[in-house]
Amino acid sequence: MAGRRYVHAYDAATGRSRGWHETVDQAVNVRQVRPELNNGSKTYYQFDRNGNYTGSW
């Protein structure tokens, strides 16, 4: 993996927002996503280099 970035989305219609971390590979393809949930639980979603979902933990 090459790096990580934080993404923040804001919905102007509802005033709600959410954020998540994305891990990217050398070609800047998203390989892993970790949403930040309000209840403190963390689930990681992993993808292969073609963007296919490979599993979560």
N, C-alpha and C positions, 0 to 999 in steps of 0.2 A: 504494500500500500504506500502511496505517495504522501498522503496528507488527510487532513480533516477540516471540515468547515461547518459552521453553525448557520442554519437557515431559520428565518423567522417569517411567518406568514400572518398577515393582518387582514381580517374581513371587515371592510368599512361598513357593510350593510348591517352586520350584527354587533360590531364592536369587539368581537372575540379575536384572540390571537393564539398561535401555537408555535412551538419551536422544536427543532430536531437537529441532531448532528448527522452529517454524512461523511463517510470515509471514501476517498477516491483513490483510484489506481494511477499509474504513470500516464495513461491516456485521458485522465480526468473523467473516467466513467465511474458512476456511483456504484460502490461495491457493498456498502453496509449502511443501514439507516437505524438510528436509535431515537425514537420519539421521547420527549420529556412529558410524562404524564403527571397530572396534579396529585395523584395518590402516592407518588414516589416510586412506583414500579418502573422498571426499565426492561424493555424487550428489544433485542437486536434482530434486524431483518437483513439477511445476507443474499447477495446476488452474484452471479458469475460475470465474466468479462463481457458477455453478450446481453446483460441486463435481465437474465432469467432468474427468478426467485429460487434459491437453493435451500432455504430453511431459516429458522429463527431459534433463539434461545433466550 
